[in-house]
Amino acid sequence: MIKIRSSFGLFLFSVLFLCSSLSLQAANRVQQTDETVVIVIDPGHGGENKGTIENGFLEKSMTMITAQAMYDELCLYDNVEVYLTRTEDVDMELDARAAYAASVNADFLFSIHYNASVKHDLFGSEVWISAMPPYNAYGYQFGYQQLLTMRDMGLYLRGVKTKWNDKKDADYYGIIRESAALSIPAVIIEHCHVDEERDYPFCDTEEELIAFGKADALSVAKYFGLKSTALGVDYSEESSLPEAEANHTVQASLQDETPPDVCIIDIAETDEDTGTVTLEVTAADYDSPLIYYDYSYDGGTTYSPLQMWPDSDVLTGTYKDNFKLMIQIPSGTQPEIIFRAYNMFDAFTESNKLTLLHVFRYGEEDAVSDETALSAQPTEELAQTEEKKLPGTTTFMPAVSDEVAEDGEVSFLSFLKLCLLIVIVLFILLLVSRMFACYRRKKRRRQRRK
C-alpha cells in the first residue's frame, strides 16, 4: 500500500511538473496566434520616397532586396502565410501599408529599413516598437530576439526602444502608430547605418542585403517558434525571449529624455615620453544604458569618433560605470581634455575639463606644430576596465623641467624664476640707491656743521 501511494505521488508530481514546464514555455511569448501565422513584410520607402541616400546608398532599393530575401526564407517554414506590402518601386502611404496588413489578418508587420544619422557618427542596429500595450510587449520580445541575431552577425546593438509624438499620447513613427490603430503589432528594423565606416561594410553588396533578410526571417521564426521541413529546423522548443506582460509597458524600452546623470574624469597617469594620458572615467545613467563615448583633447574644438562603451549590453541594461581610458596627445599640444558619455537614446553629458599646464613634446625634432596638433583628429584609444573610487581632482600639472626646453623656449617655471630674480635685483638696486642717497645727505650735514 505504501509503495502504491509513493508511486502515485511520484506520478502526480511528474505530471504537475510537466504541466508547469509546458505552461512556462507557452507563456514565454506574450502574443497568442492561431496555428497558421500570418506575416507581413514592409519594404520601407519606395517611389518618390527614396529613404536615406547617404554614402551612395539608396535605401528604398536596399529594403526591397532585404524584404524579398526575408519573404523567400519565411515561405520555407510550415504553417506560415507571408505577404509583402509592395513588390515594386512605388509610392505607398503608411496608413495604406497598415491597412493592407489588416486586410490579410496579419499577426505582425515588420518594416524593413536602413539608417543614417545627422552627424554621420552613429553605428549599430536597433528596433523601434510601440509604447502602447499590448503591442509594446509583443514588439519588445521580438526586438530582443532580433538584436540577438544582429549581434551574431557582428553588429553593435543600440537597443529596443520607443518614441512618443510631441503630445506624448501616441507613437511617433507612423507605421507603428497606424498599425496599432488597426490592432496590428508592428516594428521598425533599422539594420545598420549606411553612413558610418564601421557599419556600411555590412550592407554594401547585394549578398549582404540578402543576408540581412535571411537573418530577419530567422528572428521571426524563433519569435513565433516556427519549424521548417524544407530547412530541417524546428524552433518550437526554443525559449530565449525576455519576460514581458501584455498589460504593462516594458520599462527598459521607454524613451529616456534626460542625459546621463554622472560624467566625471580624472588623471590616472601621464607619460610624456610617449604622449599618452590615462584617464579614470566614472559615469552613470539611471534610466538607460550608456552605449557610446567620445573625447576631446583641445578643449572641445574637435572630438574623437564615437567609441563603444566598455561592457555595454542594451539587452541586459548593463555597462561599466568606471574604467580607465588611454588617449594619445599629439606632440606640441597643451591638453584640455573633455569626455562625453552617451545613453541609448543618444543624449550625452559632458565631463569636467582637465587642463594640463604643460605642452607635450616628444618624438622627432620635426614634431607636429601646435596649430597642426590642435586641429588633428584624435587617434583611437585603448580602453581598459578597472574598478576605482570616484576621482576628485579636475586640474593636473605634470612635472616640469627647471632647464630651458630643447627648442630654445623657456619653461614656465624657469620664466617664474627669471621674473623673481629680476624683482630681487631691482629690490637690491633700490635698497643700494636709498642707502647711497642717505649717505650723501649725512655727508652734506657734516660739511655744514664745519
C-alpha positions in Angstrom: 0.0 0.0 0.0 2.8 2.4 0.9 4.6 1.6 -2.4 1.4 2.3 -4.4 0.9 5.7 -2.6 4.6 6.6 -3.2 4.4 5.7 -6.9 1.1 7.6 -7.3 2.7 10.6 -5.5 5.7 10.5 -7.8 3.5 10.2 -10.9 1.3 13.1 -9.7 4.4 15.2 -9.1 5.8 14.4 -12.5 2.5 15.3 -14.2 2.3 18.6 -12.3 6.0 19.4 -13.1 5.5 18.7 -16.8 2.3 20.8 -17.0 4.1 23.6 -15.2 7.0 23.4 -17.6 4.7 23.4 -20.6 2.8 26.3 -19.2 6.0 28.3 -18.7 7.1 27.6 -22.2 3.7 28.5 -23.7 3.6 31.8 -21.6 7.1 32.9 -22.6 5.8 34.5 -25.8 3.1 37.0 -24.7 1.4 37.2 -28.2 -1.0 34.4 -28.9 -1.6 33.2 -32.5 -3.6 30.6 -34.4 -1.9 27.5 -35.8 -1.1 29.4 -39.1 1.0 32.6 -38.6 0.3 35.5 -40.9 3.3 37.7 -41.5 3.5 41.0 -43.5 6.9 42.4 -44.6 7.0 46.1 -45.4 10.0 47.3 -47.5 10.4 50.8 -46.3 10.1 53.9 -48.6 9.5 53.5 -52.4 8.7 55.7 -55.3 9.5 59.3 -54.7 10.3 58.5 -51.1 13.9 57.3 -51.5 14.8 57.0 -47.9 18.5 57.7 -47.0 20.8 58.3 -49.9 24.0 58.9 -47.8 27.3 57.4 -48.9 26.0 56.5 -52.3 23.3 54.1 -50.9 19.6 54.1 -51.9 17.5 52.9 -49.1 14.3 52.2 -51.0 16.2 49.7 -53.2 18.1 48.2 -50.3 14.9 47.5 -48.3 13.3 45.8 -51.3 16.2 43.4 -51.6 16.2 42.5 -47.9 12.4 42.2 -47.7 12.3 39.9 -50.7 15.0 37.7 -49.2 13.1 37.6 -45.9 9.9 36.7 -47.8 11.6 33.9 -49.7 13.1 32.4 -46.5 9.9 32.6 -44.4 8.0 30.9 -47.2 10.1 27.8 -46.5 8.6 27.4 -43.0 5.5 25.3 -42.2 2.1 26.9 -41.3 3.1 30.4 -42.4 1.5 32.9 -44.7 3.8 35.7 -45.9 2.9 38.9 -47.7 4.8 42.0 -49.0 3.2 45.4 -48.8 4.9 46.3 -52.1 6.8 44.3 -54.7 7.8 47.2 -56.9 9.3 50.7 -56.6 6.0 52.6 -55.9 4.8 55.3 -53.5 2.7 53.9 -50.7 1.4 55.8 -47.7 1.9 54.5 -44.2 -1.8 54.1 -43.4 -2.2 52.1 -46.7 0.6 49.7 -45.6 -1.1 49.2 -42.2 -4.5 48.7 -43.9 -3.0 46.1 -46.2 -1.7 44.2 -43.2 -5.1 44.3 -41.5 -6.8 43.1 -44.8 -4.9 39.8 -44.6 -5.4 39.5 -40.8 -1.6 39.8 -40.1 -0.2 38.7 -36.8 2.7 41.0 -37.2 4.1 43.7 -39.6 7.8 44.0 -40.0 9.0 47.3 -41.5 12.5 47.0 -43.1 14.9 50.0 -43.0 18.5 51.1 -43.1 19.7 54.0 -41.0 21.8 57.2 -41.2 22.5 60.0 -38.7 22.7 63.8 -38.9 26.4 63.9 -38.0 27.2 60.6 -39.7 28.7 59.3 -36.4 26.2 56.7 -35.1 26.6 53.0 -35.7 24.8 49.8 -34.7 21.4 48.1 -35.1 18.2 49.0 -33.3 14.5 48.1 -33.3 11.7 50.6 -32.8 8.5 49.4 -31.1 5.2 50.7 -29.9 4.9 52.2 -26.5 1.2 51.1 -26.2 0.2 47.8 -24.5 0.0 45.1 -25.6 2.0 45.9 -28.7 4.9 47.1 -26.6 5.3 43.7 -25.1 5.0 41.9 -28.5 7.5 44.3 -30.0 9.9 44.1 -27.1 10.1 40.3 -27.2 10.6 40.3 -31.0 13.1 43.1 -30.9 15.1 41.4 -28.2 15.4 38.3 -30.4 16.2 40.4 -33.5 19.1 42.1 -31.7 20.5 38.8 -30.6 20.5 37.8 -34.3 22.2 41.1 -35.2 24.8 40.6 -32.6 25.6 37.2 -34.0 26.2 38.9 -37.3 28.8 41.2 -35.7 26.7 44.4 -35.3 26.8 46.7 -32.3 23.4 47.0 -30.5 21.6 50.3 -30.0 18.5 48.9 -28.3 14.8 48.0 -28.5 13.1 51.3 -27.9 10.0 53.6 -28.2 9.5 57.2 -29.2 6.5 59.4 -28.4 4.9 62.0 -30.6 5.1 65.6 -29.5 1.9 65.3 -27.4 3.2 62.2 -25.6 -0.1 60.4 -26.4 0.8 58.2 -29.3 3.7 56.6 -31.1 6.0 58.9 -33.1 6.6 56.5 -36.0 3.7 56.4 -38.4 3.9 52.7 -39.5 3.8 51.6 -35.8 1.0 54.1 -34.9 -1.2 53.3 -37.9 -0.8 49.5 -37.4 -1.6 49.7 -33.7 -4.8 51.7 -34.6 -5.8 48.6 -36.6 -4.8 46.1 -33.9 -1.7 45.0 -35.8 1.7 44.7 -33.9 4.4 46.4 -35.9 8.1 47.1 -35.5 10.8 49.0 -37.5 14.0 47.1 -38.0 17.0 49.5 -38.5 19.7 47.1 -39.6 22.7 49.4 -39.6 24.0 52.9 -40.5 24.9 53.3 -44.2 26.9 56.5 -43.5 29.4 55.1 -40.8 32.5 53.2 -41.7 32.0 50.6 -39.0 28.5 49.8 -40.4 28.4 50.2 -44.1 30.6 47.1 -44.8 27.6 45.1 -43.5 25.4 46.4 -46.3 27.5 47.5 -49.3 26.7 44.4 -51.5 23.5 42.7 -52.6 24.7 39.5 -50.9 24.9 41.3 -47.6 21.4 42.8 -48.0 20.1 39.3 -48.7 21.9 38.0 -45.6 20.1 40.6 -43.6 16.8 39.3 -45.0 17.6 35.7 -44.0 18.6 36.9 -40.6 15.3 38.7 -40.1 13.5 35.5 -41.1 15.4 33.6 -38.5 14.4 36.1 -35.8 10.8 35.8 -36.8 11.0 32.0 -36.8 12.5 32.0 -33.3 9.9 34.5 -32.1 6.9 32.5 -33.3 8.5 29.1 -32.6 8.3 28.0 -36.3 9.6 24.9 -37.8 10.6 24.1 -41.4 10.5 20.7 -43.0 12.3 22.1 -46.0 15.2 23.6 -44.0 15.2 20.8 -41.4 14.9 23.2 -38.4 12.5 23.4 -35.5 12.3 26.4 -33.2 9.1 25.4 -31.4 11.1 24.4 -28.3 13.3 27.5 -28.1 12.7 29.9 -25.3 15.1 32.8 -25.4 12.5 35.7 -25.2 12.6 38.1 -22.3 9.9 38.5 -19.7 7.0 40.8 -20.6 3.4 41.4 -19.7 0.6 42.3 -22.2 -0.9 44.9 -20.0 2.3 46.7 -19.0 4.9 48.6 -20.8 8.4 47.3 -20.6 10.3 50.0 -18.7 13.6 49.2 -20.4 12.0 50.2 -23.8 10.6 53.6 -22.7 12.1 56.8 -24.2 14.7 58.4 -22.0 14.5 62.1 -22.5 17.3 63.1 -20.0 21.0 62.9 -20.5 23.3 60.7 -18.4 23.3 61.6 -14.7 27.1 61.3 -13.9 30.2 62.0 -16.0 33.5 62.7 -14.3 37.1 62.3 -15.4 40.4 62.5 -13.5 44.1 61.9 -14.4 45.3 58.5 -13.5 48.7 58.7 -15.2 50.7 60.6 -17.8 53.7 59.5 -19.9 55.4 62.5 -21.6 57.9 60.3 -23.4 55.0 58.7 -25.5 52.4 61.5 -25.2 49.8 59.2 -23.5 47.4 60.3 -20.8 45.4 57.7 -18.9 42.0 58.9 -17.7 39.9 57.5 -14.9 36.3 57.7 -16.1 33.2 57.5 -13.9 29.7 57.8 -15.5 26.2 56.6 -15.0 22.7 56.9 -16.4 19.9 55.8 -14.1 17.3 55.4 -16.9 19.0 53.8 -19.9 22.4 52.1 -20.5 25.4 54.0 -21.8 26.4 52.9 -25.3 29.0 55.4 -26.7 31.6 57.9 -25.6 33.9 60.4 -27.3 36.6 62.8 -26.0 38.4 66.0 -27.0 42.0 67.0 -26.1 41.7 70.5 -27.4 39.0 71.9 -25.1 36.1 70.8 -27.3 37.2 72.1 -30.7 37.4 68.6 -32.1 36.2 65.3 -30.8 37.2 61.7 -31.5 34.9 59.3 -33.3 32.2 57.7 -31.1 33.5 54.6 -29.4 31.7 51.6 -27.9 31.1 51.9 -24.2 33.0 49.2 -22.3 30.9 46.2 -21.4 27.7 47.9 -22.6 24.8 45.5 -23.2 21.4 47.1 -24.1 19.6 43.8 -23.8 20.5 43.5 -20.1 20.8 47.2 -19.4 24.3 46.8 -18.0 27.6 48.7 -18.7 30.9 49.5 -17.0 30.4 52.6 -14.8 34.1 53.0 -14.0 37.1 52.4 -16.3 40.4 53.6 -17.5 40.9 55.2 -20.9 44.3 55.8 -22.5 44.5 58.6 -25.1 47.3 59.8 -27.3 48.2 63.5 -27.2 50.0 64.9 -30.3 53.4 66.4 -29.7 53.2 70.2 -29.4 49.8 70.2 -27.7 48.8 71.5 -24.3 45.9 69.2 -23.5 42.5 70.4 -22.4 40.6 67.1 -22.1 36.8 66.7 -22.1 34.9 63.4 -22.1 31.3 62.8 -23.2 29.0 59.9 -22.2 26.0 58.9 -24.4 23.0 56.9 -23.5 20.8 54.5 -25.6 18.8 57.5 -26.9 21.9 59.4 -28.0 21.7 62.1 -25.2 25.1 63.0 -23.8 26.6 64.6 -20.7 29.9 66.4 -20.8 32.5 65.9 -18.1 34.6 68.3 -16.2 37.5 69.8 -18.2 41.1 68.7 -17.3 43.7 71.3 -18.2 47.3 70.0 -18.1 49.6 73.0 -17.6 52.4 71.8 -19.9 52.9 71.4 -23.6 53.6 67.8 -24.6 56.8 67.4 -26.6 58.2 64.1 -27.7 59.4 62.2 -30.7 61.3 63.6 -33.7 62.7 67.1 -33.9 60.2 67.9 -36.7 57.2 67.0 -34.4 53.9 68.4 -35.4 53.4 72.1 -34.8 51.0 73.5 -32.2 48.5 74.6 -34.8 48.5 71.2 -36.6 48.2 69.3 -33.3 45.2 71.2 -32.2 43.3 70.5 -35.5 44.4 66.9 -35.8 41.8 64.1 -35.4 42.2 62.2 -32.1 43.7 58.8 -32.5 42.0 55.7 -31.4 42.4 54.9 -27.7 42.9 51.8 -25.6 40.1 51.3 -23.0 40.8 49.1 -20.0 38.3 48.3 -17.3 39.3 48.5 -13.6 37.2 49.4 -10.6 38.3 52.6 -8.9 36.9 55.1 -6.4 35.4 58.5 -7.6 38.0 60.9 -8.8 38.2 64.3 -7.3 40.8 66.4 -9.0 40.0 68.3 -12.1 43.3 70.1 -12.9 46.7 68.3 -13.2 50.2 69.8 -13.6 52.8 67.3 -14.8 56.4 67.6 -13.6 58.2 70.5 -15.5 61.9 70.6 -16.1 63.9 73.5 -14.5 66.0 73.7 -17.6 65.4 75.5 -20.9 63.4 73.5 -23.4 65.4 71.8 -26.2 63.9 74.2 -28.9 65.1 77.3 -27.0 61.8 78.2 -25.4 61.9 79.0 -21.7 59.8 76.7 -19.5 57.1 78.2 -17.3 58.9 77.5 -14.1 62.2 79.0 -15.5 60.3 82.1 -16.5 58.9 82.4 -13.0 62.5 82.1 -11.6 63.7 84.7 -14.0 61.0 87.1 -13.0 61.8 86.5 -9.3 65.5 87.1 -10.0 64.7 90.4 -11.7 62.5 91.5 -8.8 65.2 90.7 -6.3 67.9 92.6 -8.4 65.6 95.6 -8.7 64.9 95.5 -4.9 68.7 95.3 -4.2 69.4 98.2 -6.6 66.6 100.3 -4.9 68.0 99.5 -1.5 71.5 100.4 -2.5 70.3 103.6 -4.1 68.4 104.6 -0.9 71.5 103.8 1.2 73.7 105.9 -1.1 71.2 108.8 -1.0 71.1 108.6 2.8 74.9 108.6 2.9 75.1 111.7 0.8 72.6 113.6 3.0 74.6 112.8 6.1 77.8 113.9 4.4 76.3 117.3 3.5 75.1 117.8 7.1 78.7 117.2 8.4 80.1 119.7 5.9 77.6 122.4 7.0 78.5 122.0 10.7 82.1 122.6 9.9 
